[in-house]
Amino acid sequence: MTREVSVTIRCRGHPLVTATHPSTFEITREPGLTLKGDCILAVAADRGARDLPEEFGALLCRDDASLLTVLSCDGMSVETRGRGSSSMTLDHPSDLVWRKSRYVCGRTVAIEADTVARTIPREFINALRRGSDMIAVLTVTVPDSV
């Protein structure tokens, strides 16, 4: 048996999305970005890390948590898998970051992610550059305690 909780985040692309970062990707509540933000996929998100529902956060902040994220934009979708961690604090007001590494800070929502900014299909990124809306559905799964 497992326990599962999902949360949906609504955001949009931006003309300066480059998505070339080799080890992370990010969604932010900020309304814009600069070219330095090479990990940012979308802006104007309706949630930051600290806005995630309590039940979702409680499960994600476990070492046995798995996170499936489905990004959807203009009829396309990208799936990424990562893990949660008991070291996560989920206290950043504006950012959500998926990391290939095991590094954790207040913005981190996934470690050991199998997708990073530069591996996302360019057709998907081009839609974001046009300012298209994006929906991210995050589903955390943990084994049931016995």
N, CA, C and O atoms as a DFTB+ gen file, in Angstrom:
584 C
 N C O
     1  1       0.838      -1.191       0.000
     2  2       0.000       0.000       0.000
     3  2       0.877       1.247       0.000
     4  3       1.984       1.258       0.539
     5  1       0.351       2.284      -0.615
     6  2       1.060       3.559      -0.634
     7  2       0.086       4.689      -0.344
     8  3      -1.129       4.536      -0.472
     9  1       0.640       5.813       0.044
    10  2      -0.132       7.051       0.198
    11  2       0.323       8.002      -0.887
    12  3       1.504       8.057      -1.230
    13  1      -0.635       8.757      -1.427
    14  2      -0.339       9.633      -2.554
    15  2      -1.117      10.934      -2.404
    16  3      -2.304      10.925      -2.078
    17  1      -0.436      12.054      -2.645
    18  2      -1.076      13.372      -2.610
    19  2      -0.561      14.165      -3.804
    20  3       0.631      14.138      -4.108
    21  1      -1.466      14.872      -4.479
    22  2      -1.090      15.691      -5.639
    23  2      -1.393      17.160      -5.396
    24  3      -2.276      17.512      -4.615
    25  1      -0.642      18.003      -6.083
    26  2      -0.884      19.438      -6.069
    27  2      -0.672      19.946      -7.492
    28  3       0.203      19.462      -8.209
    29  1      -1.480      20.925      -7.893
    30  2      -1.381      21.513      -9.223
    31  2      -0.872      22.944      -9.101
    32  3      -1.345      23.716      -8.267
    33  1       0.096      23.285      -9.941
    34  2       0.652      24.639      -9.964
    35  2       0.420      25.206     -11.355
    36  3       0.722      24.566     -12.362
    37  1      -0.117      26.410     -11.393
    38  2      -0.361      27.099     -12.655
    39  2       0.674      28.204     -12.807
    40  3       0.960      28.938     -11.861
    41  1       1.232      28.314     -14.009
    42  2       2.262      29.315     -14.265
    43  2       2.274      29.589     -15.769
    44  3       1.412      29.099     -16.499
    45  1       3.253      30.372     -16.230
    46  2       3.329      30.659     -17.663
    47  2       4.780      30.839     -18.076
    48  3       5.661      31.092     -17.254
    49  1       4.996      30.702     -19.363
    50  2       6.325      30.901     -19.905
    51  2       6.675      32.378     -19.979
    52  3       5.927      33.233     -19.505
    53  1       7.823      32.664     -20.581
    54  2       8.344      34.025     -20.668
    55  2       9.316      34.064     -21.852
    56  3       9.976      33.062     -22.126
    57  1       9.420      35.188     -22.556
    58  2      10.320      35.268     -23.717
    59  2      11.790      34.976     -23.403
    60  3      12.537      34.595     -24.304
    61  1      12.221      35.142     -22.156
    62  2      13.624      34.924     -21.809
    63  2      13.919      33.522     -21.268
    64  3      15.013      33.280     -20.758
    65  1      12.962      32.601     -21.371
    66  2      13.230      31.216     -20.967
    67  2      14.281      30.635     -21.917
    68  3      14.090      30.613     -23.133
    69  1      15.399      30.163     -21.341
    70  2      16.431      29.502     -22.152
    71  2      16.514      28.015     -21.824
    72  3      16.796      27.201     -22.704
    73  1      16.273      27.657     -20.573
    74  2      16.258      26.249     -20.134
    75  2      17.513      25.502     -20.587
    76  3      17.426      24.474     -21.259
    77  1      18.668      26.026     -20.214
    78  2      19.939      25.388     -20.579
    79  2      20.701      24.862     -19.372
    80  3      21.802      24.334     -19.530
    81  1      20.154      24.989     -18.185
    82  2      20.877      24.581     -16.975
    83  2      21.090      23.069     -16.960
    84  3      20.174      22.311     -17.280
    85  1      22.309      22.621     -16.587
    86  2      22.626      21.198     -16.650
    87  2      22.228      20.356     -15.438
    88  3      22.345      19.132     -15.476
    89  1      21.755      21.000     -14.354
    90  2      21.493      20.177     -13.160
    91  2      20.193      20.494     -12.417
    92  3      19.891      19.844     -11.417
    93  1      19.422      21.473     -12.881
    94  2      18.165      21.807     -12.206
    95  2      17.130      22.301     -13.217
    96  3      17.444      22.563     -14.378
    97  1      15.893      22.421     -12.746
    98  2      14.908      23.294     -13.390
    99  2      14.066      23.908     -12.299
   100  3      13.964      23.371     -11.196
   101  1      13.458      25.048     -12.619
   102  2      12.762      25.842     -11.610
   103  2      11.483      26.433     -12.176
   104  3      11.378      26.732     -13.366
   105  1      10.516      26.590     -11.282
   106  2       9.296      27.351     -11.514
   107  2       9.276      28.415     -10.421
   108  3       9.595      28.119      -9.269
   109  1       8.908      29.646     -10.764
   110  2       8.932      30.729      -9.780
   111  2       7.646      31.554      -9.795
   112  3       6.954      31.636     -10.810
   113  1       7.347      32.155      -8.659
   114  2       6.222      33.080      -8.544
   115  2       6.570      34.444      -9.133
   116  3       5.680      35.240      -9.435
   117  1       7.858      34.712      -9.294
   118  2       8.289      36.008      -9.823
   119  2       7.625      36.254     -11.179
   120  3       7.386      35.305     -11.925
   121  1       7.323      37.521     -11.510
   122  2       6.622      37.812     -12.760
   123  2       7.509      37.777     -14.004
   124  3       7.001      37.712     -15.124
   125  1       8.819      37.820     -13.819
   126  2       9.720      37.845     -14.973
   127  2      11.032      37.188     -14.632
   128  3      11.204      36.665     -13.532
   129  1      11.971      37.211     -15.582
   130  2      13.289      36.652     -15.357
   131  2      14.292      37.327     -16.269
   132  3      13.920      38.055     -17.189
   133  1      15.565      37.083     -16.008
   134  2      16.644      37.572     -16.864
   135  2      17.302      36.368     -17.526
   136  3      16.970      35.223     -17.221
   137  1      18.230      36.635     -18.428
   138  2      18.938      35.546     -19.097
   139  2      19.795      34.733     -18.136
   140  3      20.171      33.604     -18.450
   141  1      20.109      35.294     -16.966
   142  2      20.862      34.537     -15.962
   143  2      20.038      33.373     -15.410
   144  3      20.605      32.401     -14.911
   145  1      18.730      33.458     -15.493
   146  2      17.842      32.414     -14.964
   147  2      17.713      31.249     -15.922
   148  3      16.612      30.932     -16.371
   149  1      18.832      30.605     -16.242
   150  2      18.826      29.561     -17.270
   151  2      18.188      28.249     -16.836
   152  3      18.062      27.321     -17.635
   153  1      17.783      28.168     -15.561
   154  2      17.080      26.961     -15.099
   155  2      15.568      27.182     -15.046
   156  3      14.809      26.223     -14.905
   157  1      15.129      28.422     -15.157
   158  2      13.708      28.753     -14.972
   159  2      12.898      28.392     -16.217
   160  3      13.210      28.814     -17.331
   161  1      11.850      27.600     -15.995
   162  2      10.946      27.214     -17.076
   163  2       9.735      28.121     -17.156
   164  3       9.247      28.418     -18.247
   165  1       9.242      28.567     -15.993
   166  2       7.991      29.323     -15.984
   167  2       7.972      30.300     -14.827
   168  3       8.621      30.099     -13.801
   169  1       7.206      31.367     -15.023
   170  2       7.075      32.454     -14.049
   171  2       5.607      32.598     -13.641
   172  3       4.732      31.888     -14.137
   173  1       5.368      33.528     -12.732
   174  2       4.007      33.857     -12.285
   175  2       3.256      32.644     -11.744
   176  3       2.044      32.520     -11.923
   177  1       3.989      31.752     -11.080
   178  2       3.366      30.558     -10.504
   179  2       2.409      30.951      -9.388
   180  3       2.609      31.963      -8.716
   181  1       1.379      30.154      -9.194
   182  2       0.419      30.449      -8.131
   183  2       0.853      29.889      -6.779
   184  3       0.125      30.019      -5.795
   185  1       2.044      29.262      -6.720
   186  2       2.576      28.746      -5.458
   187  2       4.100      28.793      -5.483
   188  3       4.730      28.619      -6.527
   189  1       4.670      29.032      -4.311
   190  2       6.089      28.804      -4.080
   191  2       6.197      27.595      -3.172
   192  3       5.183      26.983      -2.834
   193  1       7.409      27.241      -2.771
   194  2       7.594      26.048      -1.931
   195  2       6.798      26.143      -0.631
   196  3       6.207      25.154      -0.195
   197  1       6.777      27.318      -0.013
   198  2       6.074      27.421       1.272
   199  2       4.554      27.406       1.134
   200  3       3.848      27.318       2.139
   201  1       4.041      27.492      -0.087
   202  2       2.591      27.473      -0.322
   203  2       2.051      26.085      -0.617
   204  3       0.848      25.918      -0.816
   205  1       2.926      25.089      -0.647
   206  2       2.462      23.734      -0.915
   207  2       1.577      23.266       0.245
   208  3       1.864      23.587       1.399
   209  1       0.523      22.523      -0.036
   210  2      -0.372      22.061       1.030
   211  2       0.381      21.267       2.105
   212  3       1.342      20.558       1.805
   213  1      -0.056      21.391       3.328
   214  2       0.612      20.750       4.464
   215  2       0.719      19.234       4.290
   216  3       1.772      18.656       4.557
   217  1      -0.345      18.594       3.851
   218  2      -0.327      17.141       3.684
   219  2       0.691      16.721       2.617
   220  3       1.405      15.733       2.786
   221  1       0.749      17.476       1.528
   222  2       1.712      17.206       0.467
   223  2       3.136      17.351       1.006
   224  3       3.972      16.469       0.808
   225  1       3.406      18.461       1.685
   226  2       4.735      18.717       2.235
   227  2       5.172      17.673       3.243
   228  3       6.336      17.274       3.263
   229  1       4.246      17.227       4.080
   230  2       4.583      16.222       5.097
   231  2       5.055      14.921       4.442
   232  3       5.967      14.268       4.950
   233  1       4.452      14.550       3.339
   234  2       4.869      13.332       2.647
   235  2       6.175      13.553       1.882
   236  3       7.058      12.696       1.897
   237  1       6.298      14.714       1.207
   238  2       7.497      14.992       0.416
   239  2       8.749      15.065       1.291
   240  3       9.843      14.723       0.842
   241  1       8.591      15.505       2.521
   242  2       9.728      15.647       3.440
   243  2      10.036      14.335       4.166
   244  3      10.321      14.315       5.364
   245  1       9.970      13.261       3.414
   246  2      10.345      11.936       3.918
   247  2      11.398      11.349       2.986
   248  3      11.368      11.582       1.778
   249  1      12.318      10.596       3.546
   250  2      13.381      10.001       2.741
   251  2      12.884       8.907       1.805
   252  3      13.575       8.550       0.851
   253  1      11.694       8.371       2.066
   254  2      11.142       7.319       1.205
   255  2      10.115       7.855       0.204
   256  3       9.384       7.080      -0.412
   257  1      10.060       9.189       0.042
   258  2       9.091       9.807      -0.868
   259  2       9.589       9.782      -2.310
   260  3      10.768      10.007      -2.580
   261  1       8.669       9.504      -3.226
   262  2       8.917       9.612      -4.668
   263  2       8.054      10.731      -5.199
   264  3       6.907      10.884      -4.777
   265  1       8.589      11.525      -6.128
   266  2       7.824      12.624      -6.708
   267  2       7.765      12.462      -8.220
   268  3       8.791      12.385      -8.897
   269  1       6.547      12.412      -8.730
   270  2       6.298      12.444     -10.171
   271  2       5.778      13.833     -10.495
   272  3       4.813      14.295      -9.885
   273  1       6.407      14.495     -11.444
   274  2       5.949      15.811     -11.887
   275  2       5.610      15.713     -13.360
   276  3       6.408      15.225     -14.160
   277  1       4.416      16.182     -13.717
   278  2       4.004      16.232     -15.114
   279  2       3.807      17.697     -15.474
   280  3       2.939      18.375     -14.924
   281  1       4.629      18.177     -16.412
   282  2       4.534      19.542     -16.917
   283  2       3.739      19.493     -18.213
   284  3       4.041      18.691     -19.097
   285  1       2.723      20.347     -18.334
   286  2       1.886      20.362     -19.535
   287  2       1.798      21.766     -20.092
   288  3       1.587      22.731     -19.357
   289  1       1.966      21.871     -21.430
   290  2       1.950      23.166     -22.102
   291  2       1.594      22.955     -23.566
   292  3       2.230      22.144     -24.239
   293  1       0.605      23.658     -24.068
   294  2       0.234      23.617     -25.490
   295  2       0.065      22.192     -26.036
   296  3       0.524      21.886     -27.137
   297  1      -0.589      21.337     -25.270
   298  2      -0.859      19.977     -25.717
   299  2       0.315      19.021     -25.590
   300  3       0.204      17.855     -25.969
   301  1       1.433      19.493     -25.065
   302  2       2.614      18.646     -24.859
   303  2       2.770      18.392     -23.366
   304  3       2.279      19.161     -22.540
   305  1       3.461      17.302     -23.029
   306  2       3.748      17.061     -21.619
   307  2       5.137      16.466     -21.459
   308  3       5.654      15.781     -22.343
   309  1       5.723      16.748     -20.306
   310  2       7.035      16.245     -19.919
   311  2       6.890      15.664     -18.525
   312  3       6.353      16.314     -17.628
   313  1       7.369      14.440     -18.341
   314  2       7.338      13.804     -17.018
   315  2       8.737      13.779     -16.433
   316  3       9.716      13.541     -17.139
   317  1       8.819      14.024     -15.148
   318  2      10.086      13.882     -14.451
   319  2       9.849      13.184     -13.124
   320  3       8.819      13.373     -12.476
   321  1      10.811      12.382     -12.737
   322  2      10.738      11.678     -11.464
   323  2      11.908      12.100     -10.599
   324  3      13.020      12.309     -11.084
   325  1      11.639      12.219      -9.320
   326  2      12.672      12.563      -8.355
   327  2      12.283      12.015      -6.999
   328  3      11.331      11.244      -6.873
   329  1      13.029      12.421      -5.989
   330  2      12.772      11.931      -4.635
   331  2      12.589      13.100      -3.678
   332  3      13.031      14.219      -3.936
   333  1      11.930      12.808      -2.578
   334  2      11.826      13.742      -1.473
   335  2      12.987      13.526      -0.515
   336  3      13.865      12.698      -0.759
   337  1      12.982      14.287       0.587
   338  2      14.051      14.171       1.579
   339  2      13.584      14.741       2.912
   340  3      12.858      15.734       2.960
   341  1      14.012      14.097       3.985
   342  2      13.693      14.622       5.320
   343  2      14.442      15.917       5.606
   344  3      14.154      16.588       6.597
   345  1      15.395      16.277       4.756
   346  2      16.132      17.540       4.919
   347  2      15.404      18.728       4.295
   348  3      15.801      19.872       4.516
   349  1      14.358      18.484       3.528
   350  2      13.625      19.585       2.880
   351  2      12.879      20.418       3.901
   352  3      12.315      19.895       4.862
   353  1      12.883      21.738       3.677
   354  2      12.144      22.653       4.556
   355  2      10.940      23.277       3.849
   356  3       9.995      23.713       4.506
   357  1      10.970      23.322       2.523
   358  2       9.860      23.874       1.726
   359  2       9.416      25.239       2.254
   360  3       8.222      25.482       2.428
   361  1      10.373      26.121       2.506
   362  2      10.018      27.409       3.101
   363  2      10.294      28.623       2.204
   364  3      10.163      29.762       2.652
   365  1      10.669      28.391       0.962
   366  2      10.947      29.531       0.083
   367  2       9.634      30.145      -0.400
   368  3       8.726      29.416      -0.799
   369  1       9.522      31.474      -0.370
   370  2       8.253      32.117      -0.729
   371  2       7.914      32.100      -2.213
   372  3       6.741      32.206      -2.570
   373  1       8.918      31.970      -3.095
   374  2       8.585      32.101      -4.511
   375  2       9.044      30.965      -5.417
   376  3       8.477      30.790      -6.495
   377  1      10.038      30.196      -5.026
   378  2      10.639      29.245      -5.959
   379  2      10.370      27.787      -5.619
   380  3      10.160      27.419      -4.463
   381  1      10.384      26.965      -6.679
   382  2      10.309      25.505      -6.596
   383  2      11.411      24.980      -7.514
   384  3      11.429      25.301      -8.703
   385  1      12.332      24.174      -6.974
   386  2      13.474      23.706      -7.754
   387  2      13.566      22.176      -7.708
   388  3      13.486      21.563      -6.644
   389  1      13.736      21.582      -8.889
   390  2      13.987      20.160      -9.060
   391  2      15.480      20.014      -9.343
   392  3      16.009      20.699     -10.220
   393  1      16.169      19.129      -8.612
   394  2      17.620      19.012      -8.715
   395  2      18.051      17.597      -9.089
   396  3      17.485      16.613      -8.614
   397  1      19.057      17.517      -9.942
   398  2      19.668      16.237     -10.293
   399  2      20.493      15.723      -9.106
   400  3      20.614      14.514      -8.905
   401  1      21.050      16.636      -8.336
   402  2      21.902      16.293      -7.195
   403  2      21.048      15.986      -5.964
   404  3      19.821      15.914      -6.035
   405  1      21.730      15.809      -4.843
   406  2      21.041      15.602      -3.558
   407  2      21.034      16.865      -2.713
   408  3      20.634      16.828      -1.549
   409  1      21.470      17.982      -3.282
   410  2      21.496      19.242      -2.548
   411  2      20.074      19.667      -2.181
   412  3      19.151      19.561      -2.988
   413  1      19.920      20.147      -0.954
   414  2      18.602      20.568      -0.469
   415  2      18.711      21.956       0.143
   416  3      19.626      22.241       0.915
   417  1      17.760      22.817      -0.215
   418  2      17.596      24.118       0.441
   419  2      16.096      24.389       0.498
   420  3      15.306      23.517       0.136
   421  1      15.690      25.551       0.933
   422  2      14.279      25.878       1.102
   423  2      13.470      25.892      -0.176
   424  3      12.241      25.856      -0.133
   425  1      14.152      25.945      -1.331
   426  2      13.478      25.967      -2.637
   427  2      13.326      24.572      -3.235
   428  3      12.551      24.391      -4.174
   429  1      14.040      23.595      -2.717
   430  2      14.100      22.260      -3.304
   431  2      12.799      21.482      -3.092
   432  3      12.315      21.356      -1.967
   433  1      12.239      20.961      -4.198
   434  2      11.065      20.078      -4.119
   435  2      11.372      18.679      -4.634
   436  3      10.558      17.772      -4.463
   437  1      12.528      18.484      -5.260
   438  2      12.929      17.146      -5.711
   439  2      14.445      17.069      -5.780
   440  3      15.116      18.011      -6.202
   441  1      14.972      15.917      -5.353
   442  2      16.380      15.604      -5.537
   443  2      16.470      14.379      -6.441
   444  3      15.492      13.655      -6.628
   445  1      17.644      14.160      -6.990
   446  2      17.861      13.030      -7.898
   447  2      16.838      13.007      -9.040
   448  3      16.383      11.944      -9.459
   449  1      16.490      14.189      -9.528
   450  2      15.525      14.301     -10.628
   451  2      16.128      13.753     -11.915
   452  3      17.320      13.916     -12.173
   453  1      15.295      13.105     -12.716
   454  2      15.784      12.528     -13.964
   455  2      15.636      13.464     -15.159
   456  3      15.929      13.081     -16.292
   457  1      15.185      14.686     -14.907
   458  2      15.042      15.695     -15.955
   459  2      15.611      17.002     -15.429
   460  3      15.404      17.357     -14.269
   461  1      16.327      17.713     -16.286
   462  2      16.843      19.045     -15.952
   463  2      16.469      19.972     -17.099
   464  3      15.991      19.522     -18.140
   465  1      16.686      21.254     -16.907
   466  2      16.246      22.243     -17.897
   467  2      16.723      21.913     -19.313
   468  3      15.935      21.948     -20.258
   469  1      17.996      21.599     -19.458
   470  2      18.520      21.405     -20.815
   471  2      18.072      20.102     -21.478
   472  3      18.285      19.932     -22.679
   473  1      17.458      19.177     -20.732
   474  2      16.984      17.929     -21.348
   475  2      15.508      17.983     -21.749
   476  3      14.982      17.027     -22.318
   477  1      14.850      19.087     -21.454
   478  2      13.437      19.226     -21.831
   479  2      13.365      19.513     -23.333
   480  3      14.117      20.352     -23.828
   481  1      12.489      18.843     -24.060
   482  2      12.413      19.042     -25.509
   483  2      12.278      20.520     -25.892
   484  3      11.516      21.264     -25.275
   485  1      13.020      20.928     -26.909
   486  2      13.032      22.336     -27.338
   487  2      11.677      22.799     -27.834
   488  3      11.364      23.984     -27.725
   489  1      10.866      21.910     -28.373
   490  2       9.523      22.296     -28.801
   491  2       8.704      22.770     -27.589
   492  3       7.950      23.738     -27.683
   493  1       8.861      22.088     -26.468
   494  2       8.188      22.469     -25.227
   495  2       8.717      23.832     -24.759
   496  3       7.939      24.710     -24.387
   497  1      10.031      23.998     -24.780
   498  2      10.649      25.259     -24.353
   499  2      10.222      26.404     -25.268
   500  3       9.981      27.512     -24.789
   501  1      10.124      26.161     -26.565
   502  2       9.681      27.211     -27.497
   503  2       8.266      27.673     -27.179
   504  3       7.965      28.861     -27.293
   505  1       7.403      26.759     -26.787
   506  2       6.044      27.145     -26.381
   507  2       6.102      28.046     -25.147
   508  3       5.357      29.022     -25.052
   509  1       6.984      27.719     -24.204
   510  2       7.137      28.561     -23.021
   511  2       7.687      29.938     -23.391
   512  3       7.273      30.944     -22.813
   513  1       8.607      29.992     -24.339
   514  2       9.156      31.284     -24.801
   515  2       8.071      32.163     -25.408
   516  3       8.160      33.390     -25.367
   517  1       7.053      31.534     -25.969
   518  2       5.925      32.292     -26.530
   519  2       4.982      32.791     -25.432
   520  3       4.012      33.494     -25.717
   521  1       5.266      32.429     -24.176
   522  2       4.439      32.880     -23.063
   523  2       3.249      31.988     -22.773
   524  3       2.333      32.388     -22.055
   525  1       3.253      30.788     -23.322
   526  2       2.134      29.864     -23.104
   527  2       1.985      29.520     -21.630
   528  3       2.950      29.547     -20.865
   529  1       0.767      29.199     -21.253
   530  2       0.500      28.743     -19.895
   531  2       1.063      27.339     -19.707
   532  3       1.108      26.542     -20.644
   533  1       1.492      27.050     -18.478
   534  2       1.973      25.716     -18.141
   535  2       1.301      25.272     -16.851
   536  3       1.074      26.072     -15.944
   537  1       0.992      24.007     -16.786
   538  2       0.466      23.402     -15.564
   539  2       1.453      22.340     -15.128
   540  3       1.892      21.515     -15.929
   541  1       1.797      22.365     -13.849
   542  2       2.664      21.344     -13.264
   543  2       1.844      20.582     -12.236
   544  3       1.321      21.176     -11.293
   545  1       1.730      19.287     -12.411
   546  2       1.042      18.440     -11.435
   547  2       2.111      17.620     -10.732
   548  3       2.798      16.809     -11.354
   549  1       2.243      17.840      -9.424
   550  2       3.224      17.148      -8.602
   551  2       2.487      16.099      -7.780
   552  3       1.529      16.414      -7.074
   553  1       2.934      14.859      -7.873
   554  2       2.317      13.773      -7.116
   555  2       3.384      13.089      -6.286
   556  3       4.321      12.494      -6.818
   557  1       3.228      13.183      -4.963
   558  2       4.172      12.530      -4.062
   559  2       3.562      11.216      -3.602
   560  3       2.374      11.137      -3.292
   561  1       4.404      10.182      -3.562
   562  2       3.989       8.853      -3.146
   563  2       4.958       8.328      -2.090
   564  3       6.175       8.425      -2.248
   565  1       4.411       7.774      -1.020
   566  2       5.226       7.160       0.013
   567  2       4.611       5.811       0.391
   568  3       3.402       5.621       0.260
   569  1       5.444       4.874       0.859
   570  2       4.885       3.610       1.325
   571  2       4.066       3.849       2.606
   572  3       4.416       4.686       3.438
   573  1       2.991       3.105       2.735
   574  2       2.191       3.186       3.968
   575  2       2.987       2.631       5.133
   576  3       3.659       1.608       5.007
   577  1       2.909       3.306       6.257
   578  2       3.545       2.784       7.473
   579  2       2.693       1.637       7.992
   580  3       1.465       1.670       7.915
   581  1       3.358       0.635       8.513
   582  2       2.628      -0.539       9.038
   583  2       2.464      -0.425      10.519
   584  3       1.879      -1.309      11.145
